[in-house]
Amino acid sequence: MAARITPAHVTDIQQVLADHARYWDGRDLRALHLLPLVHEFGRTCLVARSEEGILGYLIGFVTPDGTGYVHLVATRDDARGTGLGRELYGAFTEAARRQGAVRLKAITTVGNEGSVAFHRSLGFDVRVEADYNGPGRPRVVFTRALAGDGR
C-alpha cells in the first residue's frame, strides 16, 4: 500500500469528508476541515494517495512568525500503524521549511492519548494550556524547534 504524498486540492478534502468516519473513528471533526486553508495554503496541505485512494492527509500552514502549524492530520483506518502519519509530518516539515518555518506546532484535546504518544514519538514537547480554546477549554499543545533554528 505504497502512498505518494502530494499537495492537496479542495476535491481531495471533499473526498475525505465523504468518507470521514474511516479517518476519525466516530469523532465528528468535519467542521474543522476548512476548505479556505487548502485554497490559501495548498503547498502545506498534503494528501497521501495510492491506488486505493486517499490513505491520509495533513492540513497545515506557516504563520508569519515562522511556525509550521498542523491543523489536522489523519490516516485512514486501513493505513494506521504503517508510518504514514510520520511520513506526512516529514513532508509537511520540508514544505514548511521552504516557506521559512523554524518551529512546528499542533494541538489536540486533553485526553487524546494516541495523539500525545504520536507527537512525543516525533520529538515534540507537550504541555497542557488552560483556556487555549476559550474559558474552561484547555488543549494539549505540541511544539518542536526545527534543527538549525537559532531562535
N, CA, C and O atoms as a GROMACS GRO file, in nm:
protein
  604
    1MET      N    1   0.084  -0.118   0.000
    1MET     CA    2   0.000   0.000   0.000
    1MET      C    3   0.089   0.125   0.000
    1MET      O    4   0.078   0.210   0.088
    2ALA      N    5   0.176   0.134  -0.097
    2ALA     CA    6   0.267   0.249  -0.106
    2ALA      C    7   0.188   0.375  -0.142
    2ALA      O    8   0.100   0.372  -0.228
    3ALA      N    9   0.221   0.483  -0.075
    3ALA     CA   10   0.149   0.609  -0.096
    3ALA      C   11   0.243   0.715  -0.151
    3ALA      O   12   0.362   0.717  -0.121
    4ARG      N   13   0.186   0.801  -0.232
    4ARG     CA   14   0.258   0.917  -0.287
    4ARG      C   15   0.199   1.040  -0.219
    4ARG      O   16   0.077   1.059  -0.220
    5ILE      N   17   0.284   1.125  -0.161
    5ILE     CA   18   0.237   1.245  -0.092
    5ILE      C   19   0.249   1.363  -0.186
    5ILE      O   20   0.356   1.390  -0.241
    6THR      N   21   0.137   1.433  -0.204
    6THR     CA   22   0.130   1.547  -0.296
    6THR      C   23   0.050   1.659  -0.230
    6THR      O   24  -0.022   1.635  -0.133
    7PRO      N   25   0.062   1.781  -0.282
    7PRO     CA   26  -0.024   1.888  -0.231
    7PRO      C   27  -0.173   1.852  -0.248
    7PRO      O   28  -0.212   1.791  -0.347
    8ALA      N   29  -0.252   1.891  -0.150
    8ALA     CA   30  -0.395   1.863  -0.152
    8ALA      C   31  -0.470   1.963  -0.239
    8ALA      O   32  -0.429   2.078  -0.255
    9HIS      N   33  -0.580   1.916  -0.294
    9HIS     CA   34  -0.675   2.002  -0.365
    9HIS      C   35  -0.806   1.998  -0.288
    9HIS      O   36  -0.830   1.906  -0.210
   10VAL      N   37  -0.890   2.096  -0.309
   10VAL     CA   38  -1.019   2.101  -0.240
   10VAL      C   39  -1.098   1.972  -0.266
   10VAL      O   40  -1.163   1.921  -0.176
   11THR      N   41  -1.092   1.921  -0.387
   11THR     CA   42  -1.166   1.797  -0.418
   11THR      C   43  -1.115   1.679  -0.334
   11THR      O   44  -1.193   1.589  -0.303
   12ASP      N   45  -0.987   1.679  -0.299
   12ASP     CA   46  -0.934   1.573  -0.212
   12ASP      C   47  -0.999   1.579  -0.074
   12ASP      O   48  -1.040   1.477  -0.019
   13ILE      N   49  -1.009   1.699  -0.019
   13ILE     CA   50  -1.068   1.714   0.114
   13ILE      C   51  -1.218   1.682   0.109
   13ILE      O   52  -1.272   1.626   0.203
   14GLN      N   53  -1.283   1.717   0.000
   14GLN     CA   54  -1.424   1.680  -0.015
   14GLN      C   55  -1.439   1.528  -0.018
   14GLN      O   56  -1.534   1.474   0.037
   15GLN      N   57  -1.344   1.460  -0.082
   15GLN     CA   58  -1.347   1.313  -0.084
   15GLN      C   59  -1.325   1.257   0.056
   15GLN      O   60  -1.393   1.162   0.096
   16VAL      N   61  -1.231   1.315   0.131
   16VAL     CA   62  -1.207   1.274   0.269
   16VAL      C   63  -1.333   1.294   0.352
   16VAL      O   64  -1.370   1.206   0.432
   17LEU      N   65  -1.399   1.406   0.335
   17LEU     CA   66  -1.521   1.434   0.412
   17LEU      C   67  -1.632   1.334   0.380
   17LEU      O   68  -1.710   1.299   0.468
   18ALA      N   69  -1.638   1.289   0.257
   18ALA     CA   70  -1.740   1.190   0.219
   18ALA      C   71  -1.714   1.055   0.288
   18ALA      O   72  -1.807   0.976   0.304
   19ASP      N   73  -1.591   1.030   0.327
   19ASP     CA   74  -1.552   0.905   0.392
   19ASP      C   75  -1.497   0.933   0.533
   19ASP      O   76  -1.410   0.860   0.582
   20HIS      N   77  -1.547   1.038   0.595
   20HIS     CA   78  -1.494   1.093   0.721
   20HIS      C   79  -1.473   0.989   0.831
   20HIS      O   80  -1.370   0.991   0.898
   21ALA      N   81  -1.567   0.899   0.851
   21ALA     CA   82  -1.560   0.804   0.962
   21ALA      C   83  -1.436   0.715   0.954
   21ALA      O   84  -1.385   0.672   1.057
   22ARG      N   85  -1.388   0.687   0.835
   22ARG     CA   86  -1.270   0.600   0.820
   22ARG      C   87  -1.142   0.667   0.868
   22ARG      O   88  -1.043   0.599   0.896
   23TYR      N   89  -1.143   0.799   0.878
   23TYR     CA   90  -1.025   0.872   0.923
   23TYR      C   91  -1.031   0.909   1.072
   23TYR      O   92  -0.928   0.927   1.136
   24TRP      N   93  -1.151   0.919   1.126
   24TRP     CA   94  -1.167   0.977   1.260
   24TRP      C   95  -1.237   0.887   1.360
   24TRP      O   96  -1.272   0.935   1.468
   25ASP      N   97  -1.260   0.762   1.331
   25ASP     CA   98  -1.313   0.665   1.428
   25ASP      C   99  -1.434   0.716   1.507
   25ASP      O  100  -1.437   0.706   1.630
   26GLY      N  101  -1.532   0.768   1.439
   26GLY     CA  102  -1.654   0.810   1.506
   26GLY      C  103  -1.653   0.951   1.561
   26GLY      O  104  -1.759   1.002   1.598
   27ARG      N  105  -1.538   1.015   1.568
   27ARG     CA  106  -1.534   1.156   1.611
   27ARG      C  107  -1.574   1.241   1.492
   27ARG      O  108  -1.520   1.225   1.383
   28ASP      N  109  -1.668   1.332   1.512
   28ASP     CA  110  -1.714   1.416   1.402
   28ASP      C  111  -1.635   1.546   1.400
   28ASP      O  112  -1.666   1.640   1.473
   29LEU      N  113  -1.533   1.551   1.317
   29LEU     CA  114  -1.449   1.669   1.305
   29LEU      C  115  -1.466   1.736   1.169
   29LEU      O  116  -1.378   1.811   1.125
   30ARG      N  117  -1.576   1.710   1.104
   30ARG     CA  118  -1.597   1.768   0.970
   30ARG      C  119  -1.591   1.921   0.972
   30ARG      O  120  -1.543   1.981   0.876
   31ALA      N  121  -1.638   1.984   1.078
   31ALA     CA  122  -1.640   2.131   1.084
   31ALA      C  123  -1.499   2.190   1.087
   31ALA      O  124  -1.481   2.308   1.056
   32LEU      N  125  -1.399   2.110   1.123
   32LEU     CA  126  -1.261   2.160   1.128
   32LEU      C  127  -1.191   2.154   0.992
   32LEU      O  128  -1.081   2.207   0.976
   33HIS      N  129  -1.255   2.091   0.895
   33HIS     CA  130  -1.196   2.079   0.761
   33HIS      C  131  -1.228   2.204   0.680
   33HIS      O  132  -1.320   2.206   0.598
   34LEU      N  133  -1.151   2.307   0.706
   34LEU     CA  134  -1.175   2.439   0.648
   34LEU      C  135  -1.114   2.445   0.507
   34LEU      O  136  -0.992   2.452   0.491
   35LEU      N  137  -1.200   2.443   0.407
   35LEU     CA  138  -1.152   2.444   0.269
   35LEU      C  139  -1.070   2.569   0.234
   35LEU      O  140  -0.979   2.559   0.152
   36PRO      N  141  -1.099   2.686   0.292
   36PRO     CA  142  -1.012   2.801   0.263
   36PRO      C  143  -0.865   2.776   0.298
   36PRO      O  144  -0.777   2.833   0.235
   37LEU      N  145  -0.838   2.692   0.398
   37LEU     CA  146  -0.698   2.660   0.430
   37LEU      C  147  -0.630   2.590   0.312
   37LEU      O  148  -0.514   2.616   0.282
   38VAL      N  149  -0.705   2.503   0.246
   38VAL     CA  150  -0.649   2.433   0.130
   38VAL      C  151  -0.633   2.530   0.014
   38VAL      O  152  -0.532   2.526  -0.057
   39HIS      N  153  -0.731   2.618  -0.005
   39HIS     CA  154  -0.719   2.719  -0.111
   39HIS      C  155  -0.597   2.808  -0.090
   39HIS      O  156  -0.523   2.834  -0.184
   40GLU      N  157  -0.576   2.855   0.031
   40GLU     CA  158  -0.475   2.956   0.059
   40GLU      C  159  -0.337   2.900   0.094
   40GLU      O  160  -0.236   2.967   0.075
   41PHE      N  161  -0.333   2.777   0.145
   41PHE     CA  162  -0.206   2.719   0.190
   41PHE      C  163  -0.182   2.584   0.124
   41PHE      O  164  -0.137   2.490   0.190
   42GLY      N  165  -0.211   2.575  -0.002
   42GLY     CA  166  -0.207   2.448  -0.075
   42GLY      C  167  -0.075   2.375  -0.070
   42GLY      O  168  -0.073   2.252  -0.075
   43ARG      N  169   0.036   2.446  -0.061
   43ARG     CA  170   0.166   2.379  -0.060
   43ARG      C  171   0.196   2.308   0.072
   43ARG      O  172   0.283   2.222   0.077
   44THR      N  173   0.124   2.345   0.177
   44THR     CA  174   0.145   2.279   0.307
   44THR      C  175   0.023   2.199   0.350
   44THR      O  176   0.015   2.157   0.466
   45CYS      N  177  -0.070   2.178   0.261
   45CYS     CA  178  -0.182   2.087   0.284
   45CYS      C  179  -0.156   1.967   0.193
   45CYS      O  180  -0.143   1.982   0.071
   46LEU      N  181  -0.148   1.849   0.251
   46LEU     CA  182  -0.096   1.733   0.180
   46LEU      C  183  -0.192   1.615   0.185
   46LEU      O  184  -0.268   1.599   0.280
   47VAL      N  185  -0.187   1.532   0.082
   47VAL     CA  186  -0.260   1.406   0.082
   47VAL      C  187  -0.163   1.294   0.046
   47VAL      O  188  -0.070   1.313  -0.032
   48ALA      N  189  -0.186   1.178   0.105
   48ALA     CA  190  -0.111   1.058   0.071
   48ALA      C  191  -0.208   0.967  -0.002
   48ALA      O  192  -0.307   0.920   0.054
   49ARG      N  193  -0.178   0.943  -0.129
   49ARG     CA  194  -0.271   0.862  -0.208
   49ARG      C  195  -0.201   0.741  -0.266
   49ARG      O  196  -0.080   0.741  -0.288
   50SER      N  197  -0.281   0.638  -0.288
   50SER     CA  198  -0.234   0.516  -0.353
   50SER      C  199  -0.343   0.472  -0.449
   50SER      O  200  -0.440   0.545  -0.472
   51GLU      N  201  -0.327   0.357  -0.504
   51GLU     CA  202  -0.432   0.303  -0.593
   51GLU      C  203  -0.563   0.285  -0.518
   51GLU      O  204  -0.670   0.283  -0.579
   52GLU      N  205  -0.555   0.270  -0.386
   52GLU     CA  206  -0.674   0.251  -0.302
   52GLU      C  207  -0.740   0.383  -0.262
   52GLU      O  208  -0.838   0.382  -0.187
   53GLY      N  209  -0.690   0.496  -0.310
   53GLY     CA  210  -0.748   0.625  -0.277
   53GLY      C  211  -0.662   0.704  -0.180
   53GLY      O  212  -0.542   0.680  -0.168
   54ILE      N  213  -0.724   0.797  -0.110
   54ILE     CA  214  -0.652   0.881  -0.014
   54ILE      C  215  -0.638   0.805   0.117
   54ILE      O  216  -0.736   0.773   0.184
   55LEU      N  217  -0.513   0.777   0.153
   55LEU     CA  218  -0.484   0.699   0.273
   55LEU      C  219  -0.463   0.787   0.396
   55LEU      O  220  -0.478   0.742   0.509
   56GLY      N  221  -0.430   0.914   0.373
   56GLY     CA  222  -0.408   1.005   0.483
   56GLY      C  223  -0.393   1.146   0.430
   56GLY      O  224  -0.378   1.168   0.310
   57TYR      N  225  -0.398   1.242   0.522
   57TYR     CA  226  -0.386   1.382   0.481
   57TYR      C  227  -0.342   1.466   0.599
   57TYR      O  228  -0.352   1.425   0.715
   58LEU      N  229  -0.292   1.583   0.567
   58LEU     CA  230  -0.248   1.680   0.666
   58LEU      C  231  -0.285   1.818   0.614
   58LEU      O  232  -0.254   1.852   0.500
   59ILE      N  233  -0.350   1.896   0.697
   59ILE     CA  234  -0.383   2.034   0.664
   59ILE      C  235  -0.301   2.123   0.756
   59ILE      O  236  -0.315   2.117   0.878
   60GLY      N  237  -0.214   2.204   0.697
   60GLY     CA  238  -0.127   2.288   0.777
   60GLY      C  239  -0.090   2.414   0.701
   60GLY      O  240  -0.122   2.430   0.583
   61PHE      N  241  -0.023   2.504   0.772
   61PHE     CA  242   0.021   2.630   0.711
   61PHE      C  243   0.136   2.686   0.792
   61PHE      O  244   0.165   2.638   0.902
   62VAL      N  245   0.202   2.787   0.738
   62VAL     CA  246   0.312   2.854   0.808
   62VAL      C  247   0.266   2.993   0.847
   62VAL      O  248   0.216   3.068   0.764
   63THR      N  249   0.284   3.027   0.974
   63THR     CA  250   0.243   3.157   1.025
   63THR      C  251   0.351   3.261   0.993
   63THR      O  252   0.464   3.224   0.961
   64PRO      N  253   0.317   3.390   1.001
   64PRO     CA  254   0.416   3.494   0.973
   64PRO      C  255   0.540   3.490   1.064
   64PRO      O  256   0.646   3.538   1.025
   65ASP      N  257   0.526   3.433   1.185
   65ASP     CA  258   0.643   3.427   1.274
   65ASP      C  259   0.726   3.300   1.255
   65ASP      O  260   0.817   3.273   1.334
   66GLY      N  261   0.696   3.222   1.151
   66GLY     CA  262   0.777   3.104   1.120
   66GLY      C  263   0.736   2.976   1.189
   66GLY      O  264   0.817   2.886   1.207
   67THR      N  265   0.610   2.967   1.229
   67THR     CA  266   0.559   2.844   1.290
   67THR      C  267   0.486   2.763   1.185
   67THR      O  268   0.391   2.811   1.123
   68GLY      N  269   0.528   2.640   1.166
   68GLY     CA  270   0.455   2.546   1.080
   68GLY      C  271   0.347   2.482   1.165
   68GLY      O  272   0.376   2.395   1.248
   69TYR      N  273   0.224   2.523   1.145
   69TYR     CA  274   0.112   2.479   1.229
   69TYR      C  275   0.035   2.367   1.160
   69TYR      O  276  -0.012   2.384   1.047
   70VAL      N  277   0.021   2.254   1.227
   70VAL     CA  278  -0.057   2.142   1.175
   70VAL      C  279  -0.197   2.152   1.233
   70VAL      O  280  -0.217   2.134   1.353
   71HIS      N  281  -0.292   2.182   1.146
   71HIS     CA  282  -0.431   2.197   1.187
   71HIS      C  283  -0.499   2.061   1.203
   71HIS      O  284  -0.568   2.038   1.302
   72LEU      N  285  -0.480   1.971   1.108
   72LEU     CA  286  -0.537   1.836   1.113
   72LEU      C  287  -0.440   1.739   1.046
   72LEU      O  288  -0.375   1.773   0.948
   73VAL      N  289  -0.432   1.619   1.100
   73VAL     CA  290  -0.360   1.510   1.034
   73VAL      C  291  -0.435   1.382   1.068
   73VAL      O  292  -0.473   1.360   1.182
   74ALA      N  293  -0.455   1.299   0.967
   74ALA     CA  294  -0.528   1.174   0.989
   74ALA      C  295  -0.485   1.070   0.887
   74ALA      O  296  -0.447   1.103   0.775
   75THR      N  297  -0.492   0.945   0.928
   75THR     CA  298  -0.474   0.834   0.836
   75THR      C  299  -0.600   0.749   0.836
   75THR      O  300  -0.669   0.736   0.936
   76ARG      N  301  -0.627   0.691   0.721
   76ARG     CA  302  -0.746   0.607   0.706
   76ARG      C  303  -0.728   0.480   0.790
   76ARG      O  304  -0.615   0.437   0.813
   77ASP      N  305  -0.837   0.422   0.834
   77ASP     CA  306  -0.832   0.307   0.924
   77ASP      C  307  -0.744   0.192   0.873
   77ASP      O  308  -0.681   0.124   0.954
   78ASP      N  309  -0.739   0.170   0.744
   78ASP     CA  310  -0.659   0.059   0.691
   78ASP      C  311  -0.513   0.097   0.667
   78ASP      O  312  -0.435   0.014   0.620
   79ALA      N  313  -0.475   0.221   0.698
   79ALA     CA  314  -0.336   0.264   0.680
   79ALA      C  315  -0.267   0.296   0.812
   79ALA      O  316  -0.152   0.339   0.813
   80ARG      N  317  -0.336   0.276   0.924
   80ARG     CA  318  -0.278   0.307   1.054
   80ARG      C  319  -0.169   0.207   1.089
   80ARG      O  320  -0.176   0.089   1.054
   81GLY      N  321  -0.068   0.256   1.158
   81GLY     CA  322   0.041   0.170   1.201
   81GLY      C  323   0.143   0.142   1.092
   81GLY      O  324   0.233   0.059   1.111
   82THR      N  325   0.131   0.211   0.979
   82THR     CA  326   0.224   0.188   0.867
   82THR      C  327   0.334   0.293   0.860
   82THR      O  328   0.423   0.282   0.776
   83GLY      N  329   0.330   0.394   0.947
   83GLY     CA  330   0.426   0.502   0.942
   83GLY      C  331   0.382   0.617   0.854
   83GLY      O  332   0.458   0.712   0.833
   84LEU      N  333   0.260   0.609   0.801
   84LEU     CA  334   0.212   0.713   0.710
   84LEU      C  335   0.198   0.848   0.779
   84LEU      O  336   0.230   0.951   0.718
   85GLY      N  337   0.152   0.852   0.901
   85GLY     CA  338   0.141   0.979   0.974
   85GLY      C  339   0.277   1.044   0.988
   85GLY      O  340   0.290   1.165   0.972
   86ARG      N  341   0.377   0.965   1.017
   86ARG     CA  342   0.515   1.014   1.029
   86ARG      C  343   0.563   1.068   0.894
   86ARG      O  344   0.630   1.171   0.889
   87GLU      N  345   0.530   0.998   0.785
   87GLU     CA  346   0.568   1.044   0.651
   87GLU      C  347   0.500   1.176   0.616
   87GLU      O  348   0.562   1.265   0.558
   88LEU      N  349   0.372   1.190   0.652
   88LEU     CA  350   0.302   1.315   0.627
   88LEU      C  351   0.368   1.430   0.704
   88LEU      O  352   0.386   1.539   0.650
   89TYR      N  353   0.403   1.405   0.830
   89TYR     CA  354   0.471   1.508   0.908
   89TYR      C  355   0.606   1.544   0.846
   89TYR      O  356   0.643   1.662   0.841
   90GLY      N  357   0.678   1.444   0.797
   90GLY     CA  358   0.806   1.470   0.733
   90GLY      C  359   0.791   1.557   0.608
   90GLY      O  360   0.868   1.650   0.587
   91ALA      N  361   0.691   1.525   0.526
   91ALA     CA  362   0.666   1.604   0.405
   91ALA      C  363   0.621   1.745   0.441
   91ALA      O  364   0.662   1.842   0.376
   92PHE      N  365   0.538   1.757   0.545
   92PHE     CA  366   0.496   1.890   0.589
   92PHE      C  367   0.614   1.971   0.640
   92PHE      O  368   0.627   2.089   0.610
   93THR      N  369   0.700   1.907   0.718
   93THR     CA  370   0.817   1.977   0.772
   93THR      C  371   0.901   2.035   0.661
   93THR      O  372   0.944   2.150   0.669
   94GLU      N  373   0.925   1.958   0.557
   94GLU     CA  374   1.005   2.008   0.445
   94GLU      C  375   0.934   2.121   0.371
   94GLU      O  376   0.997   2.220   0.335
   95ALA      N  377   0.805   2.107   0.348
   95ALA     CA  378   0.728   2.214   0.282
   95ALA      C  379   0.728   2.341   0.367
   95ALA      O  380   0.742   2.451   0.315
   96ALA      N  381   0.712   2.325   0.499
   96ALA     CA  382   0.710   2.440   0.589
   96ALA      C  383   0.847   2.507   0.595
   96ALA      O  384   0.856   2.630   0.598
   97ARG      N  385   0.953   2.428   0.596
   97ARG     CA  386   1.090   2.486   0.595
   97ARG      C  387   1.110   2.573   0.471
   97ARG      O  388   1.167   2.681   0.480
   98ARG      N  389   1.063   2.524   0.356
   98ARG     CA  390   1.078   2.602   0.232
   98ARG      C  391   1.007   2.735   0.240
   98ARG      O  392   1.040   2.829   0.168
   99GLN      N  393   0.907   2.745   0.331
   99GLN     CA  394   0.834   2.870   0.350
   99GLN      C  395   0.883   2.946   0.473
   99GLN      O  396   0.817   3.040   0.518
  100GLY      N  397   0.997   2.907   0.527
  100GLY     CA  398   1.058   2.982   0.635
  100GLY      C  399   1.026   2.936   0.776
  100GLY      O  400   1.060   3.005   0.872
  101ALA      N  401   0.963   2.820   0.792
  101ALA     CA  402   0.931   2.773   0.927
  101ALA      C  403   1.057   2.738   1.004
  101ALA      O  404   1.151   2.679   0.950
  102VAL      N  405   1.058   2.775   1.132
  102VAL     CA  406   1.169   2.742   1.222
  102VAL      C  407   1.122   2.658   1.340
  102VAL      O  408   1.203   2.614   1.422
  103ARG      N  409   0.992   2.635   1.347
  103ARG     CA  410   0.935   2.552   1.453
  103ARG      C  411   0.805   2.491   1.402
  103ARG      O  412   0.746   2.538   1.305
  104LEU      N  413   0.761   2.386   1.470
  104LEU     CA  414   0.632   2.323   1.440
  104LEU      C  415   0.543   2.330   1.562
  104LEU      O  416   0.590   2.335   1.676
  105LYS      N  417   0.412   2.331   1.536
  105LYS     CA  418   0.314   2.336   1.644
  105LYS      C  419   0.188   2.262   1.600
  105LYS      O  420   0.151   2.263   1.483
  106ALA      N  421   0.125   2.198   1.697
  106ALA     CA  422  -0.005   2.133   1.676
  106ALA      C  423  -0.076   2.130   1.810
  106ALA      O  424  -0.014   2.152   1.914
  107ILE      N  425  -0.204   2.105   1.809
  107ILE     CA  426  -0.280   2.093   1.934
  107ILE      C  427  -0.373   1.973   1.924
  107ILE      O  428  -0.401   1.922   1.815
  108THR      N  429  -0.420   1.928   2.038
  108THR     CA  430  -0.525   1.827   2.045
  108THR      C  431  -0.604   1.848   2.173
  108THR      O  432  -0.569   1.931   2.257
  109THR      N  433  -0.710   1.772   2.187
  109THR     CA  434  -0.791   1.780   2.307
  109THR      C  435  -0.724   1.704   2.421
  109THR      O  436  -0.652   1.607   2.399
  110VAL      N  437  -0.749   1.751   2.543
  110VAL     CA  438  -0.700   1.681   2.661
  110VAL      C  439  -0.765   1.542   2.662
  110VAL      O  440  -0.886   1.528   2.641
  111GLY      N  441  -0.684   1.440   2.686
  111GLY     CA  442  -0.736   1.304   2.689
  111GLY      C  443  -0.710   1.227   2.560
  111GLY      O  444  -0.733   1.106   2.556
  112ASN      N  445  -0.662   1.293   2.456
  112ASN     CA  446  -0.633   1.224   2.330
  112ASN      C  447  -0.492   1.163   2.342
  112ASN      O  448  -0.395   1.217   2.289
  113GLU      N  449  -0.484   1.051   2.413
  113GLU     CA  450  -0.355   0.989   2.444
  113GLU      C  451  -0.284   0.937   2.320
  113GLU      O  452  -0.161   0.935   2.315
  114GLY      N  453  -0.360   0.895   2.219
  114GLY     CA  454  -0.297   0.849   2.094
  114GLY      C  455  -0.220   0.962   2.028
  114GLY      O  456  -0.107   0.942   1.982
  115SER      N  457  -0.280   1.079   2.021
  115SER     CA  458  -0.214   1.194   1.962
  115SER      C  459  -0.094   1.237   2.044
  115SER      O  460   0.011   1.271   1.988
  116VAL      N  461  -0.107   1.235   2.176
  116VAL     CA  462   0.004   1.272   2.262
  116VAL      C  463   0.122   1.177   2.240
  116VAL      O  464   0.236   1.222   2.225
  117ALA      N  465   0.096   1.047   2.238
  117ALA     CA  466   0.203   0.949   2.218
  117ALA      C  467   0.267   0.966   2.080
  117ALA      O  468   0.389   0.959   2.068
  118PHE      N  469   0.186   0.989   1.978
  118PHE     CA  470   0.238   1.008   1.842
  118PHE      C  471   0.331   1.129   1.837
  118PHE      O  472   0.442   1.119   1.786
  119HIS      N  473   0.285   1.242   1.889
  119HIS     CA  474   0.367   1.364   1.883
  119HIS      C  475   0.493   1.352   1.968
  119HIS      O  476   0.599   1.402   1.930
  120ARG      N  477   0.483   1.286   2.082
  120ARG     CA  478   0.605   1.262   2.162
  120ARG      C  479   0.705   1.179   2.083
  120ARG      O  480   0.825   1.204   2.088
  121SER      N  481   0.656   1.079   2.010
  121SER     CA  482   0.746   0.994   1.931
  121SER      C  483   0.815   1.071   1.820
  121SER      O  484   0.920   1.030   1.771
  122LEU      N  485   0.757   1.185   1.780
  122LEU     CA  486   0.816   1.271   1.678
  122LEU      C  487   0.906   1.378   1.738
  122LEU      O  488   0.960   1.463   1.666
  123GLY      N  489   0.923   1.376   1.871
  123GLY     CA  490   1.014   1.469   1.936
  123GLY      C  491   0.951   1.600   1.979
  123GLY      O  492   1.023   1.695   2.010
  124PHE      N  493   0.819   1.608   1.982
  124PHE     CA  494   0.752   1.731   2.024
  124PHE      C  495   0.753   1.743   2.176
  124PHE      O  496   0.746   1.643   2.248
  125ASP      N  497   0.763   1.867   2.225
  125ASP     CA  498   0.739   1.897   2.365
  125ASP      C  499   0.588   1.903   2.382
  125ASP      O  500   0.516   1.945   2.292
  126VAL      N  501   0.540   1.860   2.498
  126VAL     CA  502   0.396   1.851   2.524
  126VAL      C  503   0.362   1.927   2.650
  126VAL      O  504   0.427   1.909   2.754
  127ARG      N  505   0.260   2.012   2.642
  127ARG     CA  506   0.212   2.082   2.761
  127ARG      C  507   0.061   2.103   2.748
  127ARG      O  508   0.009   2.112   2.636
  128VAL      N  509  -0.006   2.111   2.860
  128VAL     CA  510  -0.149   2.146   2.860
  128VAL      C  511  -0.159   2.294   2.888
  128VAL      O  512  -0.101   2.345   2.984
  129GLU      N  513  -0.233   2.363   2.802
  129GLU     CA  514  -0.251   2.507   2.820
  129GLU      C  515  -0.398   2.534   2.851
  129GLU      O  516  -0.486   2.512   2.767
  130ALA      N  517  -0.422   2.582   2.973
  130ALA     CA  518  -0.559   2.612   3.017
  130ALA      C  519  -0.618   2.723   2.930
  130ALA      O  520  -0.547   2.815   2.891
  131ASP      N  521  -0.743   2.713   2.901
  131ASP     CA  522  -0.818   2.817   2.829
  131ASP      C  523  -0.766   2.842   2.686
  131ASP      O  524  -0.797   2.945   2.627
  132TYR      N  525  -0.688   2.750   2.630
  132TYR     CA  526  -0.632   2.769   2.495
  132TYR      C  527  -0.742   2.796   2.393
  132TYR      O  528  -0.728   2.879   2.304
  133ASN      N  529  -0.851   2.724   2.408
  133ASN     CA  530  -0.961   2.737   2.312
  133ASN      C  531  -1.080   2.810   2.373
  133ASN      O  532  -1.195   2.788   2.333
  134GLY      N  533  -1.052   2.897   2.470
  134GLY     CA  534  -1.156   2.972   2.538
  134GLY      C  535  -1.165   2.930   2.684
  134GLY      O  536  -1.104   2.831   2.724
  135PRO      N  537  -1.241   3.004   2.763
  135PRO     CA  538  -1.253   2.975   2.907
  135PRO      C  539  -1.298   2.831   2.932
  135PRO      O  540  -1.400   2.785   2.880
  136GLY      N  541  -1.220   2.760   3.014
  136GLY     CA  542  -1.255   2.624   3.050
  136GLY      C  543  -1.235   2.524   2.938
  136GLY      O  544  -1.287   2.412   2.945
  137ARG      N  545  -1.161   2.560   2.834
  137ARG     CA  546  -1.140   2.471   2.718
  137ARG      C  547  -0.990   2.454   2.694
  137ARG      O  548  -0.934   2.511   2.601
  138PRO      N  549  -0.926   2.374   2.779
  138PRO     CA  550  -0.781   2.352   2.765
  138PRO      C  551  -0.751   2.269   2.641
  138PRO      O  552  -0.837   2.198   2.589
  139ARG      N  553  -0.627   2.279   2.594
  139ARG     CA  554  -0.579   2.196   2.484
  139ARG      C  555  -0.437   2.150   2.518
  139ARG      O  556  -0.364   2.217   2.591
  140VAL      N  557  -0.402   2.037   2.463
  140VAL     CA  558  -0.265   1.990   2.469
  140VAL      C  559  -0.194   2.057   2.352
  140VAL      O  560  -0.239   2.048   2.238
  141VAL      N  561  -0.082   2.123   2.382
  141VAL     CA  562  -0.007   2.197   2.280
  141VAL      C  563   0.126   2.124   2.257
  141VAL      O  564   0.200   2.096   2.351
  142PHE      N  565   0.153   2.095   2.130
  142PHE     CA  566   0.277   2.029   2.090
  142PHE      C  567   0.365   2.133   2.019
  142PHE      O  568   0.316   2.206   1.932
  143THR      N  569   0.493   2.141   2.056
  143THR     CA  570   0.585   2.230   1.989
  143THR      C  571   0.718   2.158   1.968
  143THR      O  572   0.758   2.072   2.046
  144ARG      N  573   0.785   2.195   1.860
  144ARG     CA  574   0.917   2.139   1.830
  144ARG      C  575   0.995   2.238   1.744
  144ARG      O  576   0.948   2.281   1.639
  145ALA      N  577   1.114   2.274   1.791
  145ALA     CA  578   1.202   2.358   1.710
  145ALA      C  579   1.257   2.274   1.596
  145ALA      O  580   1.281   2.154   1.612
  146LEU      N  581   1.275   2.336   1.481
  146LEU     CA  582   1.337   2.267   1.369
  146LEU      C  583   1.489   2.282   1.379
  146LEU      O  584   1.538   2.388   1.417
  147ALA      N  585   1.561   2.179   1.347
  147ALA     CA  586   1.707   2.180   1.356
  147ALA      C  587   1.764   2.297   1.277
  147ALA      O  588   1.717   2.331   1.169
  148GLY      N  589   1.866   2.356   1.335
  148GLY     CA  590   1.931   2.469   1.269
  148GLY      C  591   1.870   2.602   1.302
  148GLY      O  592   1.916   2.705   1.254
  149ASP      N  593   1.765   2.602   1.386
  149ASP     CA  594   1.698   2.727   1.424
  149ASP      C  595   1.779   2.796   1.534
  149ASP      O  596   1.803   2.736   1.639
  150GLY      N  597   1.818   2.917   1.511
  150GLY     CA  598   1.895   2.991   1.611
  150GLY      C  599   1.810   3.065   1.711
  150GLY      O  600   1.864   3.129   1.801
  151ARG      N  601   1.676   3.058   1.698
  151ARG     CA  602   1.590   3.133   1.790
  151ARG      C  603   1.555   3.052   1.913
  151ARG      O  604   1.484   3.100   2.001
   0.00000   0.00000   0.00000
